Amino acid sequence: MTIERVAKNPEGLDLAGLLDVIEAEMKDAPDRLRWAMNHCLAQIGIEHAEHRARAIDIGERLEVLKDSPTPPDCTSPFAPIWITEMVRRQHDK
């Protein structure tokens, strides 16, 4: 639910606070929660340019899903790659 709000209706969300929680808790979170936090991290970086550098930095430092196998023609779930690729696609439109 938070991921959708980050992308579509971020008013009232404390994005910097969400990044604080993700930074502090994602690395050691259970798998499903770690995946959701990583997705939220990526959405913040994709949708909110003012938080992009921090989102990429958090992803690079925590390395969550860095080595995740990615099928051909799919975007890696590693947040720095995911953010960079989706932003590139938005600019190519």
TITI-433520 format. One record per atom (N, C-alpha, C): residue number from 1; residue in three letters; atom name; x, y, z. Coordinates in Angstrom, 2 decimals. Layout:
N
   n res atom      px      py      pz
 NUM Ala   CA       X       Y       Z
...
//
This chain:
93
   n res atom      px      py      pz
   1 Met    N    0.82   -1.18    0.00
   1 Met   CA    0.00    0.00    0.00
   1 Met    C    0.87    1.26    0.00
   2 Thr    N    1.93    1.27    0.78
   2 Thr   CA    2.82    2.43    0.81
   2 Thr    C    3.49    2.63   -0.54
   3 Ile    N    3.85    1.52   -1.19
   3 Ile   CA    4.51    1.63   -2.49
   3 Ile    C    3.62    2.35   -3.48
   4 Glu    N    2.35    2.01   -3.51
   4 Glu   CA    1.41    2.67   -4.41
   4 Glu    C    1.28    4.15   -4.06
   5 Arg    N    1.21    4.45   -2.79
   5 Arg   CA    1.11    5.86   -2.38
   5 Arg    C    2.36    6.64   -2.78
   6 Val    N    3.53    6.04   -2.62
   6 Val   CA    4.78    6.70   -3.01
   6 Val    C    4.71    7.10   -4.47
   7 Ala    N    4.18    6.22   -5.31
   7 Ala   CA    4.13    6.46   -6.75
   7 Ala    C    2.98    7.38   -7.16
   8 Lys    N    1.81    7.21   -6.54
   8 Lys   CA    0.62    7.88   -7.07
   8 Lys    C    0.04    8.98   -6.19
   9 Asn    N    0.28    8.93   -4.89
   9 Asn   CA   -0.35    9.89   -4.00
   9 Asn    C    0.55   10.15   -2.78
  10 Pro    N    1.74   10.74   -3.00
  10 Pro   CA    2.70   10.86   -1.91
  10 Pro    C    2.40   11.97   -0.89
  11 Glu    N    1.37   12.78   -1.15
  11 Glu   CA    1.07   13.85   -0.22
  11 Glu    C    0.86   13.28    1.18
  12 Gly    N    1.49   13.88    2.15
  12 Gly   CA    1.35   13.45    3.52
  12 Gly    C    2.32   12.36    3.94
  13 Leu    N    3.03   11.76    2.99
  13 Leu   CA    4.04   10.75    3.34
  13 Leu    C    5.35   11.45    3.69
  14 Asp    N    6.02   10.94    4.67
  14 Asp   CA    7.34   11.42    5.05
  14 Asp    C    8.36   10.54    4.32
  15 Leu    N    8.69   10.94    3.10
  15 Leu   CA    9.58   10.12    2.27
  15 Leu    C   10.97   10.00    2.90
  16 Ala    N   11.47   11.07    3.47
  16 Ala   CA   12.77   11.01    4.14
  16 Ala    C   12.70   10.04    5.32
  17 Gly    N   11.59   10.05    6.03
  17 Gly   CA   11.40    9.13    7.14
  17 Gly    C   11.31    7.68    6.66
  18 Leu    N   10.61    7.46    5.55
  18 Leu   CA   10.56    6.11    4.97
  18 Leu    C   11.96    5.64    4.60
  19 Leu    N   12.75    6.52    4.01
  19 Leu   CA   14.12    6.15    3.67
  19 Leu    C   14.93    5.82    4.93
  20 Asp    N   14.70    6.56    6.01
  20 Asp   CA   15.38    6.27    7.28
  20 Asp    C   15.06    4.84    7.74
  21 Val    N   13.79    4.47    7.70
  21 Val   CA   13.36    3.14    8.14
  21 Val    C   13.95    2.07    7.22
  22 Ile    N   13.87    2.30    5.92
  22 Ile   CA   14.42    1.35    4.96
  22 Ile    C   15.91    1.16    5.19
  23 Glu    N   16.62    2.27    5.36
  23 Glu   CA   18.06    2.21    5.57
  23 Glu    C   18.41    1.42    6.84
  24 Ala    N   17.64    1.61    7.88
  24 Ala   CA   17.93    0.98    9.17
  24 Ala    C   17.50   -0.49    9.23
  25 Glu    N   16.43   -0.86    8.51
  25 Glu   CA   15.82   -2.16    8.74
  25 Glu    C   15.83   -3.13    7.55
  26 Met    N   16.03   -2.65    6.33
  26 Met   CA   15.85   -3.52    5.17
  26 Met    C   16.84   -4.68    5.13
  27 Lys    N   18.08   -4.45    5.42
  27 Lys   CA   19.13   -5.48    5.29
  27 Lys    C   18.79   -6.74    6.10
  28 Asp    N   18.23   -6.57    7.29
  28 Asp   CA   17.97   -7.70    8.17
  28 Asp    C   16.50   -8.10    8.22
  29 Ala    N   15.67   -7.52    7.38
  29 Ala   CA   14.24   -7.83    7.38
  29 Ala    C   13.99   -9.22    6.80
  30 Pro    N   12.90   -9.87    7.20
  30 Pro   CA   12.52  -11.15    6.57
  30 Pro    C   12.34  -10.95    5.06
  31 Asp    N   12.48  -12.02    4.31
  31 Asp   CA   12.50  -11.94    2.84
  31 Asp    C   11.37  -11.12    2.23
  32 Arg    N   10.13  -11.41    2.60
  32 Arg   CA    9.00  -10.70    1.98
  32 Arg    C    9.01   -9.23    2.33
  33 Leu    N    9.34   -8.90    3.57
  33 Leu   CA    9.41   -7.50    3.97
  33 Leu    C   10.58   -6.81    3.29
  34 Arg    N   11.72   -7.51    3.19
  34 Arg   CA   12.89   -6.95    2.50
  34 Arg    C   12.54   -6.63    1.05
  35 Trp    N   11.80   -7.53    0.39
  35 Trp   CA   11.40   -7.29   -0.99
  35 Trp    C   10.51   -6.05   -1.08
  36 Ala    N    9.54   -5.93   -0.18
  36 Ala   CA    8.64   -4.78   -0.18
  36 Ala    C    9.38   -3.48    0.12
  37 Met    N   10.31   -3.53    1.04
  37 Met   CA   11.09   -2.34    1.37
  37 Met    C   11.97   -1.94    0.18
  38 Asn    N   12.55   -2.93   -0.49
  38 Asn   CA   13.37   -2.65   -1.67
  38 Asn    C   12.52   -2.02   -2.77
  39 His    N   11.31   -2.53   -2.95
  39 His   CA   10.40   -1.97   -3.95
  39 His    C   10.05   -0.53   -3.59
  40 Cys    N    9.78   -0.27   -2.32
  40 Cys   CA    9.48    1.09   -1.88
  40 Cys    C   10.69    2.00   -2.11
  41 Leu    N   11.88    1.52   -1.78
  41 Leu   CA   13.11    2.28   -2.01
  41 Leu    C   13.24    2.66   -3.48
  42 Ala    N   13.00    1.68   -4.35
  42 Ala   CA   13.10    1.94   -5.79
  42 Ala    C   12.05    2.96   -6.23
  43 Gln    N   10.81    2.82   -5.75
  43 Gln   CA    9.76    3.77   -6.15
  43 Gln    C   10.08    5.18   -5.70
  44 Ile    N   10.62    5.33   -4.51
  44 Ile   CA   11.01    6.66   -4.06
  44 Ile    C   12.06    7.23   -5.00
  45 Gly    N   13.06    6.43   -5.33
  45 Gly   CA   14.12    6.90   -6.23
  45 Gly    C   13.63    7.19   -7.63
  46 Ile    N   12.68    6.42   -8.12
  46 Ile   CA   12.15    6.60   -9.47
  46 Ile    C   11.26    7.83   -9.55
  47 Glu    N   10.36    7.96   -8.60
  47 Glu   CA    9.31    8.98   -8.67
  47 Glu    C    9.68   10.32   -8.06
  48 His    N   10.70   10.38   -7.23
  48 His   CA   10.99   11.60   -6.47
  48 His    C   12.47   11.98   -6.63
  49 Ala    N   12.74   12.80   -7.62
  49 Ala   CA   14.11   13.17   -7.96
  49 Ala    C   14.88   13.74   -6.78
  50 Glu    N   14.17   14.43   -5.90
  50 Glu   CA   14.85   15.06   -4.75
  50 Glu    C   15.38   14.02   -3.76
  51 His    N   14.91   12.79   -3.85
  51 His   CA   15.37   11.70   -2.98
  51 His    C   16.16   10.64   -3.73
  52 Arg    N   16.34   10.83   -5.03
  52 Arg   CA   16.95    9.80   -5.88
  52 Arg    C   18.37    9.43   -5.46
  53 Ala    N   19.21   10.42   -5.25
  53 Ala   CA   20.61   10.13   -4.90
  53 Ala    C   20.70    9.34   -3.61
  54 Arg    N   19.88    9.72   -2.63
  54 Arg   CA   19.91    8.99   -1.35
  54 Arg    C   19.39    7.57   -1.53
  55 Ala    N   18.34    7.39   -2.31
  55 Ala   CA   17.79    6.05   -2.55
  55 Ala    C   18.84    5.16   -3.22
  56 Ile    N   19.52    5.69   -4.21
  56 Ile   CA   20.57    4.92   -4.89
  56 Ile    C   21.70    4.60   -3.92
  57 Asp    N   22.09    5.57   -3.10
  57 Asp   CA   23.16    5.35   -2.12
  57 Asp    C   22.78    4.25   -1.13
  58 Ile    N   21.56    4.29   -0.63
  58 Ile   CA   21.11    3.26    0.31
  58 Ile    C   21.18    1.89   -0.37
  59 Gly    N   20.68    1.80   -1.59
  59 Gly   CA   20.73    0.54   -2.32
  59 Gly    C   22.14    0.03   -2.53
  60 Glu    N   23.04    0.94   -2.88
  60 Glu   CA   24.43    0.53   -3.12
  60 Glu    C   25.09    0.05   -1.83
  61 Arg    N   24.83    0.72   -0.73
  61 Arg   CA   25.46    0.33    0.53
  61 Arg    C   24.89   -0.97    1.09
  62 Leu    N   23.58   -1.16    1.02
  62 Leu   CA   22.96   -2.35    1.60
  62 Leu    C   23.05   -3.57    0.69
  63 Glu    N   23.15   -3.35   -0.61
  63 Glu   CA   23.33   -4.41   -1.61
  63 Glu    C   22.22   -5.47   -1.60
  64 Val    N   21.02   -5.08   -1.16
  64 Val   CA   19.90   -6.01   -1.15
  64 Val    C   19.52   -6.35   -2.59
  65 Leu    N   19.42   -7.63   -2.88
  65 Leu   CA   19.07   -8.18   -4.20
  65 Leu    C   20.10   -7.87   -5.29
  66 Lys    N   21.29   -7.50   -4.88
  66 Lys   CA   22.35   -7.18   -5.86
  66 Lys    C   22.66   -8.37   -6.76
  67 Asp    N   22.68   -9.55   -6.20
  67 Asp   CA   23.04  -10.75   -6.95
  67 Asp    C   21.83  -11.56   -7.39
  68 Ser    N   20.66  -10.95   -7.35
  68 Ser   CA   19.44  -11.66   -7.73
  68 Ser    C   19.47  -11.98   -9.22
  69 Pro    N   19.21  -13.23   -9.59
  69 Pro   CA   19.18  -13.56  -11.02
  69 Pro    C   18.07  -12.77  -11.72
  70 Thr    N   18.38  -12.24  -12.87
  70 Thr   CA   17.43  -11.43  -13.62
  70 Thr    C   17.30  -12.02  -15.02
  71 Pro    N   16.08  -12.38  -15.40
  71 Pro   CA   15.89  -12.93  -16.74
  71 Pro    C   16.25  -11.90  -17.82
  72 Pro    N   16.63  -12.37  -19.01
  72 Pro   CA   16.90  -11.46  -20.11
  72 Pro    C   15.70  -10.54  -20.35
  73 Asp    N   15.97   -9.33  -20.73
  73 Asp   CA   14.95   -8.33  -21.04
  73 Asp    C   14.13   -7.89  -19.83
  74 Cys    N   14.61   -8.19  -18.63
  74 Cys   CA   13.95   -7.71  -17.41
  74 Cys    C   14.91   -6.78  -16.68
  75 Thr    N   14.35   -5.91  -15.88
  75 Thr   CA   15.17   -4.99  -15.10
  75 Thr    C   15.53   -5.65  -13.77
  76 Ser    N   16.75   -5.50  -13.37
  76 Ser   CA   17.23   -6.06  -12.11
  76 Ser    C   16.43   -5.48  -10.94
  77 Pro    N   16.16   -6.29   -9.90
  77 Pro   CA   15.51   -5.77   -8.72
  77 Pro    C   16.47   -5.03   -7.78
  78 Phe    N   17.76   -5.00   -8.11
  78 Phe   CA   18.74   -4.25   -7.32
  78 Phe    C   18.42   -2.77   -7.50
  79 Ala    N   18.04   -2.11   -6.41
  79 Ala   CA   17.47   -0.76   -6.47
  79 Ala    C   18.28    0.24   -7.30
  80 Pro    N   19.60    0.34   -7.17
  80 Pro   CA   20.31    1.33   -7.98
  80 Pro    C   20.15    1.10   -9.50
  81 Ile    N   20.17   -0.16   -9.92
  81 Ile   CA   19.98   -0.47  -11.34
  81 Ile    C   18.53   -0.19  -11.73
  82 Trp    N   17.59   -0.63  -10.92
  82 Trp   CA   16.16   -0.45  -11.17
  82 Trp    C   15.83    1.03  -11.30
  83 Ile    N   16.28    1.83  -10.35
  83 Ile   CA   16.00    3.28  -10.38
  83 Ile    C   16.58    3.90  -11.63
  84 Thr    N   17.84    3.63  -11.89
  84 Thr   CA   18.52    4.23  -13.05
  84 Thr    C   17.83    3.87  -14.36
  85 Glu    N   17.46    2.61  -14.50
  85 Glu   CA   16.82    2.16  -15.74
  85 Glu    C   15.44    2.78  -15.91
  86 Met    N   14.64    2.82  -14.87
  86 Met   CA   13.29    3.37  -15.00
  86 Met    C   13.32    4.88  -15.26
  87 Val    N   14.25    5.58  -14.64
  87 Val   CA   14.38    7.01  -14.91
  87 Val    C   14.81    7.23  -16.35
  88 Arg    N   15.74    6.39  -16.83
  88 Arg   CA   16.18    6.50  -18.23
  88 Arg    C   14.98    6.31  -19.16
  89 Arg    N   14.16    5.32  -18.89
  89 Arg   CA   12.99    5.05  -19.73
  89 Arg    C   12.01    6.24  -19.70
  90 Gln    N   11.83    6.85  -18.55
  90 Gln   CA   10.94    8.01  -18.46
  90 Gln    C   11.46    9.16  -19.31
  91 His    N   12.77    9.34  -19.31
  91 His   CA   13.36   10.42  -20.10
  91 His    C   13.34   10.11  -21.60
  92 Asp    N   13.33    8.83  -21.97
  92 Asp   CA   13.30    8.44  -23.38
  92 Asp    C   11.91    8.57  -24.00
  93 Lys    N   10.89    8.73  -23.19
  93 Lys   CA    9.51    8.82  -23.72
  93 Lys    C    9.29   10.11  -24.45
//
